[in-house]
Amino acid sequence: MPASRARLVDVARLAGVSPATVSRSLNGNVPVNPQIVARVHAAAAELGYRRNKIASALRRNVSGLIGVIVPDVANPFYTEVVRGIEDTLRGAGYLLVLCNSDGNEEKQTEYLRLLADHQLDGVILAPATASLQKIEDAVGSGLVVVLIDRRVPGATVDSVTITNRDDARILTAGLLAGSKRIAHIGGPSRTSTAVDRAAGFMDAHVSAGIEPDPRLVIETDYSEQGGYEAMKALLDLEQPPAGVFVGNNVMTLGALRAIATMEPDAAPKIVSFDPLPWWASSLHPVTVGSHPSYALGTTAADLILLRLAEPEREYSEVVLTDG
């Protein structure tokens, strides 16, 4: 009999037992005579029978699937984050459903609705905005939610982030040690990461006793084109900055493209919050922050597995500090 055609009743017939006994023997959740279990497994192997895991999961009221929604799957930072999530979930017997929100709240909401409709066990979310209502709606739909990378103040869910504000302050302070005229290309203020990194930029100025020129602070959209246009605007100033703290790696790519034709000595120094693999070969040296992207993923996966195992446990707000 072809393996794809074998059914539970066929295994029962060959093993000489009832279909219910086959189910109990294969699931292992009810004690069955070991000799019968061996006979059932032998019959299943002979027929090439494979259990319908989806049906089994539905009977146990679990799907074995965890959704992951990130703003940009092409960003190497999130690639490492997702790898950490996948490695951890796979080891626990879960599969990952990856969604790319493009940092768009409407697209994120659509994905959350789809994941809830398909009864996934939970979702690890890097939120497109700091909207508490969106998180409450997701939890209200039945999803177990863990936030990663970005905070949503007031949300009663588990979360894991990094020390955005402190790291931004340290990176900016390095630039201020060489010049008082330092700029910041930041992400959208609807995200906690952009707000925290901009705050760290200001903290460094306060500590140095320097009043930043407001024209040197540009908010954009965490995109390469946004970084390019922001850097061009800074270079067009009558007095361009001596250094620029860029809020993420993708914007840094755009900023480097804007200064590509400049002599290295004439271009502003660039410090980026996140690294990109090829920066070592750039004609314009870049100082980069090193952050625990893989550990963010493994920690978020651990948090959602804990929440699924212990729904009533206290919520955790984990902040990772090591790069």
Residue frames relative to the residue before (quaternion, step in Angstrom):
aa qw qx qy qz dx dy dz
M 1.0000 0.0000 0.0000 0.0000 0.00 0.00 0.00
P 0.4999 -0.6593 0.4590 0.3236 3.66 -0.80 0.88
A 0.5850 -0.6197 0.3952 0.3429 3.57 -1.00 0.86
S 0.6750 0.5142 -0.3037 0.4333 3.58 0.97 -0.81
R 0.6842 0.4859 -0.2894 0.4605 3.61 1.22 -0.38
A 0.5122 0.6702 -0.4235 0.3304 3.60 1.20 -0.39
R 0.1259 -0.7913 0.5971 0.0382 3.53 -0.99 0.97
L 0.6817 -0.4816 0.3531 0.4226 3.53 -1.28 0.34
V 0.6539 0.5162 -0.3240 0.4483 3.60 0.96 -0.81
D 0.6101 0.5433 -0.3554 0.4542 3.60 1.12 -0.59
V 0.6330 0.5139 -0.3213 0.4817 3.56 1.04 -0.80
A 0.6420 0.5324 -0.3183 0.4506 3.58 0.97 -0.88
R 0.6570 0.5157 -0.3101 0.4541 3.56 0.94 -0.89
L 0.6940 0.4762 -0.2840 0.4592 3.59 0.86 -0.95
A 0.7109 0.4459 -0.2593 0.4780 3.58 1.02 -0.79
G 0.4087 -0.7350 0.4532 0.2954 3.58 1.27 -0.28
V 0.5978 0.5190 -0.3786 0.4795 3.57 1.08 0.74
S 0.6264 -0.5339 0.4031 0.4001 3.56 -1.30 0.07
P 0.6304 -0.5235 0.4006 0.4100 3.62 -1.20 0.38
A 0.6199 0.5471 -0.3456 0.4438 3.59 1.05 -0.73
T 0.6496 0.5086 -0.3149 0.4692 3.58 1.02 -0.79
V 0.6055 0.5394 -0.3519 0.4676 3.58 1.06 -0.70
S 0.6609 0.5172 -0.3047 0.4504 3.57 0.88 -0.96
R 0.6798 0.4813 -0.2927 0.4696 3.59 0.89 -0.94
S 0.6530 0.5278 -0.3145 0.4429 3.58 1.00 -0.81
L 0.7121 0.4514 -0.2597 0.4709 3.57 0.96 -0.85
N 0.6862 0.4819 -0.2906 0.4609 3.58 1.03 -0.73
G 0.2740 -0.8101 0.4805 0.1942 3.57 1.12 -0.61
N 0.5360 0.6488 -0.4016 0.3613 3.60 1.20 0.30
V 0.7253 0.2793 -0.2077 0.5939 3.61 1.34 0.00
P 0.5162 -0.6568 0.4392 0.3305 3.64 -0.84 0.90
V 0.0181 0.7723 -0.6330 0.0504 3.56 -0.97 0.99
N 0.6260 -0.5397 0.4060 0.3899 3.58 -1.11 0.68
P 0.4988 -0.6954 0.4238 0.2966 3.63 -0.66 1.06
Q 0.6269 0.5352 -0.3488 0.4459 3.61 1.04 -0.67
I 0.6467 0.4979 -0.3150 0.4844 3.57 1.07 -0.76
V 0.6189 0.5410 -0.3422 0.4552 3.58 1.00 -0.82
A 0.6568 0.5077 -0.3104 0.4631 3.57 0.92 -0.91
R 0.6554 0.5160 -0.3115 0.4551 3.59 0.99 -0.85
V 0.6450 0.5175 -0.3126 0.4673 3.57 1.02 -0.84
H 0.6729 0.4910 -0.3041 0.4623 3.59 0.87 -0.92
A 0.6314 0.5246 -0.3359 0.4619 3.59 1.03 -0.72
A 0.6568 0.5009 -0.3081 0.4721 3.59 0.99 -0.86
A 0.6426 0.5221 -0.3208 0.4600 3.59 0.99 -0.86
A 0.6611 0.5014 -0.3088 0.4650 3.59 0.98 -0.83
E 0.6493 0.5263 -0.3178 0.4477 3.58 0.97 -0.85
L 0.7336 0.4081 -0.2273 0.4936 3.58 1.00 -0.81
G 0.4039 -0.7074 0.4839 0.3199 3.57 1.22 -0.31
Y 0.2795 0.7900 -0.5027 0.2124 3.56 1.13 0.63
R 0.0652 -0.7708 0.6329 0.0316 3.56 -1.07 0.87
R 0.4742 -0.6857 0.4741 0.2831 3.56 -0.88 0.95
N 0.4358 -0.6497 0.5543 0.2842 3.52 -1.19 0.62
K 0.2553 -0.8211 0.4922 0.1354 3.56 -0.05 1.32
I 0.6095 0.5548 -0.3625 0.4351 3.58 1.08 -0.63
A 0.6704 0.4845 -0.2979 0.4765 3.56 0.90 -0.93
S 0.6345 0.5316 -0.3277 0.4554 3.57 1.00 -0.82
A 0.6613 0.5114 -0.3029 0.4576 3.55 0.95 -0.89
L 0.6434 0.5248 -0.3263 0.4519 3.57 0.97 -0.82
R 0.6393 0.5177 -0.3322 0.4615 3.58 1.04 -0.74
R 0.7098 0.4162 -0.2535 0.5086 3.58 1.14 -0.65
N 0.4353 -0.7239 0.4268 0.3229 3.58 1.36 0.05
V 0.6200 0.4506 -0.3883 0.5116 3.59 1.06 0.82
S 0.3728 -0.7437 0.5124 0.2130 3.57 -1.15 0.55
G 0.3649 -0.7236 0.5034 0.2999 3.58 1.12 -0.59
L 0.6429 0.4989 -0.3044 0.4951 3.58 1.32 0.25
I 0.0999 -0.7636 0.6360 0.0484 3.56 -1.08 0.84
G 0.3131 -0.7482 0.5559 0.1820 3.58 -0.87 0.96
V 0.0980 -0.7602 0.6393 0.0612 3.55 -1.19 0.65
I 0.0462 -0.7953 0.6044 -0.0099 3.59 -0.71 1.10
V 0.0387 0.7904 -0.6074 0.0692 3.56 -0.66 1.18
P 0.6020 -0.6092 0.3777 0.3519 3.61 -1.15 0.52
D 0.8223 0.0187 0.0503 0.5665 3.61 1.02 -0.71
V 0.2436 -0.8042 0.5254 0.1336 3.59 -0.17 1.25
A 0.6242 0.5477 -0.3436 0.4385 3.62 1.21 -0.37
N 0.5520 0.6028 -0.3950 0.4193 3.59 1.22 -0.33
P 0.4761 -0.7028 0.4400 0.2929 3.64 -0.62 1.05
F 0.5659 0.5844 -0.3880 0.4333 3.59 1.13 -0.55
Y 0.7286 0.4132 -0.2455 0.4880 3.58 0.80 -0.98
T 0.5418 0.5920 -0.4063 0.4369 3.60 1.17 -0.43
E 0.6806 0.4732 -0.2765 0.4863 3.58 0.96 -0.91
V 0.6112 0.5489 -0.3446 0.4543 3.58 1.04 -0.78
V 0.6902 0.4780 -0.2796 0.4658 3.57 0.83 -1.01
R 0.6082 0.5446 -0.3595 0.4520 3.59 1.04 -0.69
G 0.6546 0.5095 -0.3105 0.4642 3.58 0.97 -0.81
I 0.6376 0.5152 -0.3202 0.4748 3.56 1.03 -0.81
E 0.6884 0.5031 -0.2907 0.4341 3.57 0.79 -1.04
D 0.6551 0.5220 -0.3245 0.4394 3.58 0.86 -0.93
T 0.6874 0.4808 -0.2817 0.4658 3.58 0.95 -0.86
L 0.6850 0.4831 -0.2954 0.4584 3.58 0.87 -0.92
R 0.6342 0.5355 -0.3325 0.4477 3.58 0.97 -0.81
G 0.6464 0.5204 -0.3175 0.4588 3.56 1.02 -0.78
A 0.7065 0.4248 -0.2542 0.5058 3.58 1.19 -0.49
G 0.6008 -0.6110 0.3430 0.3848 3.58 1.27 0.18
Y 0.5713 0.5759 -0.3888 0.4368 3.58 1.25 0.36
L 0.2967 -0.7196 0.5967 0.1952 3.53 -1.27 0.51
L 0.3839 -0.7354 0.5275 0.1832 3.53 -1.19 0.69
V 0.1454 -0.7452 0.6443 0.0919 3.57 -1.08 0.83
L 0.1655 -0.8394 0.5153 0.0492 3.58 -0.32 1.29
C 0.0488 -0.7895 0.6117 -0.0124 3.56 -0.90 1.02
N 0.2377 -0.7629 0.5896 0.1173 3.57 -1.06 0.84
S 0.2280 -0.8238 0.5071 0.1102 3.60 -0.45 1.20
D 0.2990 -0.7592 0.5100 0.2722 3.60 1.24 -0.42
G 0.5763 -0.5996 0.3703 0.4138 3.60 1.20 0.45
N 0.5088 0.6505 -0.3978 0.3998 3.56 1.30 0.35
E 0.4282 -0.7358 0.4629 0.2470 3.58 -0.58 1.15
E 0.6444 0.5258 -0.3300 0.4465 3.60 0.97 -0.79
K 0.6609 0.4959 -0.2994 0.4771 3.56 0.97 -0.86
Q 0.6221 0.5381 -0.3271 0.4652 3.57 1.03 -0.79
T 0.6572 0.5157 -0.3065 0.4563 3.59 0.91 -0.93
E 0.6361 0.5283 -0.3215 0.4614 3.57 1.03 -0.81
Y 0.6630 0.4950 -0.3077 0.4698 3.58 0.95 -0.85
L 0.6407 0.5223 -0.3316 0.4547 3.59 0.94 -0.82
R 0.6439 0.5168 -0.3190 0.4655 3.56 1.01 -0.79
L 0.6598 0.5093 -0.3055 0.4604 3.58 0.95 -0.89
L 0.6620 0.5045 -0.3132 0.4573 3.58 0.91 -0.88
A 0.6509 0.4991 -0.3132 0.4788 3.58 1.02 -0.77
D 0.6517 0.5256 -0.3159 0.4464 3.58 0.95 -0.86
H 0.7166 0.4135 -0.2385 0.5085 3.58 1.10 -0.72
Q 0.4391 -0.7591 0.4052 0.2583 3.55 1.34 0.37
L 0.1608 0.7724 -0.5883 0.1775 3.56 0.81 0.99
D 0.5916 -0.6147 0.3904 0.3460 3.55 -1.12 0.61
G 0.7926 -0.1787 0.1284 0.5687 3.59 1.10 -0.57
V 0.2597 -0.7526 0.5823 0.1647 3.53 -1.34 0.01
I 0.2299 -0.7126 0.6474 0.1422 3.53 -1.14 0.83
L 0.0526 -0.8563 0.5089 -0.0710 3.54 -0.46 1.27
A 0.1599 -0.7021 0.6845 0.1138 3.53 -1.06 0.91
P 0.2860 -0.8389 0.4297 0.1727 3.61 0.10 1.28
A 0.5035 -0.6609 0.4799 0.2818 3.53 -1.07 0.84
T 0.7780 0.0743 -0.0390 0.6227 3.58 1.18 -0.59
A 0.5186 -0.6234 0.4829 0.3305 3.55 -1.30 0.26
S 0.2675 0.7906 -0.5022 0.2263 3.58 1.03 0.85
L 0.3501 -0.7470 0.5318 0.1912 3.57 -0.53 1.21
Q 0.6197 0.5709 -0.3469 0.4119 3.59 0.99 -0.81
K 0.6452 0.5309 -0.3271 0.4414 3.59 0.96 -0.82
I 0.6577 0.4932 -0.3089 0.4782 3.57 1.02 -0.78
E 0.6479 0.5115 -0.3187 0.4659 3.59 0.97 -0.83
D 0.6296 0.5273 -0.3341 0.4625 3.58 1.05 -0.74
A 0.6549 0.5158 -0.3123 0.4554 3.58 0.97 -0.86
V 0.6599 0.4875 -0.3030 0.4848 3.57 0.95 -0.87
G 0.6518 0.5293 -0.3078 0.4476 3.56 1.01 -0.82
S 0.6395 0.5258 -0.3261 0.4564 3.59 1.19 -0.49
G 0.6364 -0.5555 0.3217 0.4277 3.57 1.27 -0.06
L 0.5346 0.6335 -0.4088 0.3819 3.60 1.25 -0.05
V 0.3371 -0.6505 0.6329 0.2504 3.52 -1.21 0.63
V 0.1126 -0.8314 0.5442 0.0061 3.60 -0.60 1.17
V 0.0233 -0.7417 0.6698 0.0250 3.53 -1.10 0.84
L 0.2871 -0.7589 0.5630 0.1569 3.57 -0.84 1.02
I 0.0802 -0.7987 0.5961 0.0192 3.55 -1.02 0.84
D 0.8393 0.1981 -0.1829 0.4721 3.55 -1.12 0.85
R 0.8182 0.1642 -0.0596 0.5478 3.61 0.89 -0.90
R 0.3744 -0.7360 0.5264 0.2026 3.54 -1.01 0.87
V 0.1021 -0.7220 0.6732 0.1227 3.54 -1.37 0.35
P 0.3436 -0.7784 0.4822 0.2086 3.62 -0.12 1.26
G 0.8026 0.2846 -0.2273 0.4724 3.53 -0.95 0.95
A 0.5474 0.6294 -0.4034 0.3761 3.60 1.21 -0.26
T 0.2692 -0.7605 0.5720 0.1483 3.58 -0.83 1.01
V 0.4443 0.6233 -0.5035 0.4007 3.52 0.43 1.34
D 0.5799 -0.5483 0.4535 0.3967 3.56 -1.28 0.25
S 0.0005 -0.8086 0.5883 -0.0103 3.57 -1.11 0.62
V 0.0798 -0.7645 0.6355 0.0731 3.53 -1.28 0.45
T 0.0297 0.7932 -0.6030 0.0793 3.56 -0.78 1.10
I 0.4024 -0.6641 0.5533 0.3014 3.54 -1.35 -0.16
T 0.6244 -0.5568 0.3978 0.3767 3.59 -1.30 0.19
N 0.1171 -0.8562 0.5014 0.0429 3.56 0.55 1.21
R 0.7108 0.4755 -0.2816 0.4351 3.57 0.73 -1.03
D 0.6796 0.4824 -0.2976 0.4657 3.60 0.84 -0.92
D 0.6629 0.5052 -0.3150 0.4540 3.58 0.92 -0.87
A 0.6425 0.5139 -0.3224 0.4681 3.60 1.00 -0.80
R 0.6281 0.5356 -0.3334 0.4554 3.58 1.01 -0.77
I 0.6713 0.5015 -0.2975 0.4576 3.59 0.89 -0.93
L 0.6656 0.5004 -0.3062 0.4613 3.59 0.93 -0.89
T 0.6630 0.4955 -0.3035 0.4719 3.58 0.98 -0.84
A 0.6265 0.5508 -0.3397 0.4344 3.58 0.97 -0.83
G 0.6106 0.5583 -0.3499 0.4393 3.57 1.08 -0.67
L 0.6630 0.4837 -0.2959 0.4889 3.57 1.06 -0.76
L 0.6667 0.5196 -0.3029 0.4402 3.58 0.95 -0.88
A 0.5576 0.6007 -0.3927 0.4173 3.58 1.19 -0.36
G 0.7428 0.3901 -0.2202 0.4976 3.57 1.20 -0.47
S 0.8029 0.0143 0.0192 0.5957 3.58 1.19 -0.47
K 0.4399 -0.6878 0.5113 0.2683 3.57 -1.18 0.57
R 0.6901 0.4678 -0.2792 0.4764 3.59 1.20 -0.40
I 0.1714 0.7947 -0.5439 0.2079 3.54 0.13 1.39
A 0.2504 -0.7849 0.5560 0.1099 3.56 -0.95 0.95
H 0.2081 -0.7541 0.6055 0.1460 3.53 -1.35 0.23
I 0.1298 -0.7326 0.6645 0.0703 3.55 -0.93 1.01
G 0.0330 -0.8501 0.5235 -0.0465 3.55 -0.33 1.28
G 0.5591 -0.5964 0.4676 0.3363 3.51 -1.34 0.28
P 0.7307 -0.4330 0.2942 0.4382 3.59 -1.29 -0.03
S 0.4867 -0.7055 0.4415 0.2656 3.57 -0.86 0.97
R 0.5265 0.6107 -0.4268 0.4095 3.60 1.23 0.05
T 0.6809 0.4329 -0.2863 0.5167 3.60 1.30 -0.12
S 0.5422 -0.6442 0.4347 0.3194 3.56 -1.03 0.80
T 0.6052 0.5678 -0.3690 0.4187 3.60 1.04 -0.67
A 0.6701 0.4908 -0.3022 0.4676 3.59 0.91 -0.89
V 0.6458 0.5171 -0.3193 0.4621 3.58 0.96 -0.84
D 0.6856 0.4892 -0.2879 0.4559 3.59 0.86 -0.94
R 0.6780 0.4853 -0.3041 0.4609 3.60 0.93 -0.83
A 0.6213 0.5147 -0.3376 0.4849 3.58 1.08 -0.67
A 0.6331 0.5250 -0.3258 0.4662 3.59 1.05 -0.75
G 0.6430 0.5190 -0.3177 0.4651 3.57 1.03 -0.78
F 0.5955 0.5561 -0.3364 0.4723 3.56 1.12 -0.74
M 0.6873 0.4671 -0.2753 0.4834 3.58 0.92 -0.92
D 0.6065 0.5660 -0.3536 0.4323 3.60 1.02 -0.78
A 0.6525 0.5219 -0.3164 0.4492 3.57 0.96 -0.89
H 0.6474 0.5095 -0.3165 0.4702 3.58 1.03 -0.76
V 0.6351 0.5230 -0.3305 0.4624 3.58 0.96 -0.84
S 0.6675 0.5087 -0.3037 0.4510 3.58 0.90 -0.92
A 0.7122 0.4332 -0.2474 0.4938 3.57 1.12 -0.71
G 0.4423 -0.7091 0.4450 0.3218 3.59 1.28 -0.10
I 0.5025 0.6429 -0.4111 0.4064 3.56 1.15 0.69
E 0.2848 -0.7337 0.5927 0.1712 3.58 -0.98 0.87
P 0.3072 -0.7841 0.5027 0.1952 3.64 -0.40 1.14
D 0.4765 -0.6315 0.5314 0.3029 3.54 -1.18 0.65
P 0.4340 -0.7266 0.4580 0.2720 3.65 -0.56 1.07
R 0.5970 0.5720 -0.3686 0.4249 3.60 1.16 -0.45
L 0.6513 0.5266 -0.3039 0.4540 3.56 1.27 -0.33
V 0.6447 0.4686 -0.3209 0.5117 3.58 1.29 0.06
I 0.0153 0.8187 -0.5686 0.0785 3.57 -0.46 1.26
E 0.2215 -0.7614 0.5977 0.1184 3.56 -0.84 1.01
T 0.0445 0.7856 -0.6158 0.0401 3.55 -0.91 0.94
D 0.6771 -0.5807 0.3436 0.2935 3.58 -1.20 -0.35
Y 0.5749 -0.6153 0.3707 0.3917 3.61 1.13 0.55
S 0.5656 0.5915 -0.3950 0.4174 3.62 1.16 0.43
E 0.6374 -0.5185 0.3993 0.4069 3.57 -1.25 0.35
Q 0.6659 0.4954 -0.3111 0.4629 3.59 0.91 -0.88
G 0.6219 0.5391 -0.3386 0.4560 3.57 1.04 -0.72
G 0.6594 0.5026 -0.3032 0.4697 3.57 0.99 -0.82
Y 0.6307 0.5386 -0.3192 0.4584 3.55 1.05 -0.81
E 0.7043 0.4661 -0.2736 0.4603 3.58 0.77 -1.03
A 0.6370 0.5261 -0.3313 0.4557 3.58 1.02 -0.74
M 0.6665 0.4902 -0.3070 0.4703 3.58 0.93 -0.85
K 0.6224 0.5277 -0.3453 0.4636 3.60 1.00 -0.74
A 0.6454 0.5179 -0.3212 0.4605 3.59 0.98 -0.82
L 0.6515 0.5070 -0.3167 0.4670 3.59 1.00 -0.77
L 0.6684 0.5035 -0.2992 0.4585 3.58 0.99 -0.82
D 0.6518 0.5274 -0.3060 0.4509 3.59 1.19 -0.55
L 0.4882 0.6577 -0.4412 0.3667 3.59 1.26 -0.15
E 0.6167 -0.5528 0.4083 0.3840 3.57 -1.18 0.57
Q 0.7699 0.1148 -0.0720 0.6237 3.54 1.15 -0.72
P 0.2103 -0.8109 0.5332 0.1183 3.62 0.02 1.25
P 0.5831 -0.5913 0.4150 0.3718 3.59 -1.16 0.42
A 0.4868 -0.6458 0.5033 0.3042 3.55 -1.25 0.47
G 0.7980 0.0528 -0.0196 0.6000 3.54 1.22 -0.48
V 0.1701 -0.7836 0.5923 0.0785 3.57 -1.19 0.56
F 0.2092 -0.7287 0.6401 0.1243 3.54 -0.97 0.98
V 0.1361 -0.8058 0.5753 0.0346 3.57 -0.53 1.22
G 0.4868 -0.7585 0.3784 0.2108 3.54 -0.77 1.15
N 0.8059 -0.0054 -0.0718 0.5877 3.62 1.18 -0.09
N 0.6982 -0.5157 0.3155 0.3836 3.56 -1.28 0.31
V 0.6528 0.5218 -0.3321 0.4375 3.60 0.95 -0.78
M 0.6449 0.4886 -0.3225 0.4914 3.60 0.99 -0.76
T 0.6080 0.5542 -0.3562 0.4430 3.59 1.08 -0.66
L 0.5909 0.5599 -0.3590 0.4566 3.57 1.08 -0.70
G 0.6740 0.4813 -0.2902 0.4794 3.59 0.95 -0.85
A 0.6379 0.5297 -0.3252 0.4547 3.57 1.02 -0.81
L 0.6510 0.5063 -0.3095 0.4734 3.58 1.01 -0.79
R 0.6190 0.5361 -0.3405 0.4621 3.57 1.07 -0.69
A 0.6482 0.5335 -0.3139 0.4435 3.58 1.08 -0.74
I 0.7577 0.3429 -0.2044 0.5164 3.60 1.07 -0.60
A 0.3119 0.8109 -0.4611 0.1804 3.58 1.32 0.12
T 0.7445 0.4083 -0.2286 0.4762 3.60 0.97 -0.79
M 0.5463 0.6207 -0.4005 0.3949 3.61 1.25 -0.06
E 0.5269 -0.5796 0.5062 0.3608 3.54 -1.22 0.46
P 0.5871 -0.6180 0.3808 0.3584 3.60 -0.87 0.86
D 0.6709 0.5061 -0.3094 0.4450 3.60 0.98 -0.79
A 0.6921 0.4742 -0.2725 0.4710 3.58 1.17 -0.55
A 0.6275 0.5607 -0.3332 0.4254 3.59 1.17 -0.52
P 0.5448 -0.6023 0.4559 0.3641 3.60 -1.11 0.53
K 0.5113 -0.6099 0.4992 0.3427 3.55 -1.16 0.55
I 0.2001 -0.7919 0.5693 0.0942 3.57 -1.01 0.82
V 0.0599 -0.7458 0.6629 0.0252 3.50 -1.06 0.92
S 0.1251 -0.8141 0.5660 0.0365 3.56 -0.77 1.03
F 0.5307 -0.6448 0.4478 0.3194 3.54 -1.03 0.80
D 0.7969 0.1910 -0.0816 0.5673 3.61 1.00 -0.81
P 0.4398 -0.6955 0.4972 0.2751 3.60 -1.13 0.54
L 0.1626 -0.7041 0.6705 0.1682 3.50 -1.44 0.22
P 0.6133 -0.6299 0.3257 0.3479 3.61 -0.90 0.86
W 0.7450 0.4533 -0.2402 0.4264 3.59 0.97 -0.78
W 0.4140 0.7558 -0.4532 0.2281 3.61 1.20 -0.07
A 0.5661 0.6105 -0.3955 0.3877 3.59 1.11 -0.53
S 0.7170 0.4270 -0.2462 0.4930 3.60 1.16 -0.55
S 0.4453 0.7025 -0.4567 0.3155 3.63 1.23 0.06
L 0.5096 -0.6389 0.4830 0.3142 3.58 -1.09 0.74
H 0.7182 0.3500 -0.2122 0.5627 3.56 1.21 -0.57
P 0.3655 -0.7571 0.4892 0.2320 3.62 -0.37 1.14
V 0.1266 -0.7882 0.6012 0.0352 3.53 -1.02 0.87
T 0.2631 -0.7208 0.6176 0.1726 3.54 -0.97 0.89
V 0.0902 -0.8328 0.5462 0.0030 3.56 -0.72 1.04
G 0.4363 -0.6460 0.5559 0.2885 3.50 -1.27 0.51
S 0.2445 -0.7533 0.5916 0.1513 3.56 -1.13 0.61
H 0.0029 -0.8350 0.5463 -0.0652 3.56 -0.56 1.17
P 0.5363 -0.6758 0.4157 0.2879 3.59 -1.07 0.75
S 0.0489 -0.8492 0.5255 0.0188 3.58 0.57 1.14
Y 0.6623 0.4925 -0.3176 0.4668 3.60 0.89 -0.87
A 0.6627 0.5047 -0.3007 0.4645 3.58 0.96 -0.86
L 0.5586 0.5728 -0.3889 0.4568 3.60 1.15 -0.54
G 0.6833 0.4987 -0.2793 0.4543 3.54 0.92 -0.96
T 0.6863 0.4741 -0.3019 0.4617 3.58 0.82 -0.94
T 0.6486 0.5204 -0.3218 0.4527 3.59 1.02 -0.76
A 0.6448 0.5111 -0.3224 0.4680 3.59 0.97 -0.83
A 0.6482 0.5086 -0.3196 0.4679 3.58 0.98 -0.82
D 0.6350 0.5200 -0.3297 0.4665 3.59 0.99 -0.81
L 0.6545 0.5278 -0.3149 0.4403 3.59 0.97 -0.86
I 0.6955 0.4583 -0.3001 0.4648 3.59 0.89 -0.84
L 0.6166 0.5259 -0.3506 0.4694 3.60 1.08 -0.60
L 0.6368 0.5158 -0.3196 0.4757 3.58 1.04 -0.76
R 0.6578 0.5140 -0.3105 0.4547 3.57 0.96 -0.89
L 0.6549 0.5046 -0.3124 0.4678 3.59 0.99 -0.80
A 0.6868 0.4722 -0.2793 0.4768 3.58 1.06 -0.76
E 0.7974 0.1345 -0.0411 0.5868 3.57 1.07 -0.79
P 0.1712 -0.8477 0.4935 0.0925 3.62 0.36 1.22
E 0.7262 0.4529 -0.2476 0.4542 3.61 1.05 -0.63
R 0.4460 0.7074 -0.4619 0.2954 3.62 1.20 -0.03
E 0.6083 -0.5558 0.4115 0.3895 3.60 -1.19 0.46
Y 0.5114 -0.6554 0.4631 0.3072 3.55 -1.10 0.71
S 0.2751 -0.7750 0.5558 0.1216 3.54 -1.08 0.86
E 0.1074 -0.7393 0.6601 0.0789 3.55 -1.14 0.79
V 0.0657 -0.8285 0.5559 -0.0173 3.55 -0.09 1.34
V 0.0781 -0.7710 0.6312 0.0326 3.58 -0.96 0.93
L 0.2201 -0.7900 0.5627 0.1043 3.58 -0.57 1.18
T 0.2113 -0.8248 0.5192 0.0745 3.54 -0.88 0.95
D 0.6842 0.5017 -0.2990 0.4367 3.61 1.07 -0.56
G 0.4006 -0.7153 0.5226 0.2339 3.57 -1.00 0.82
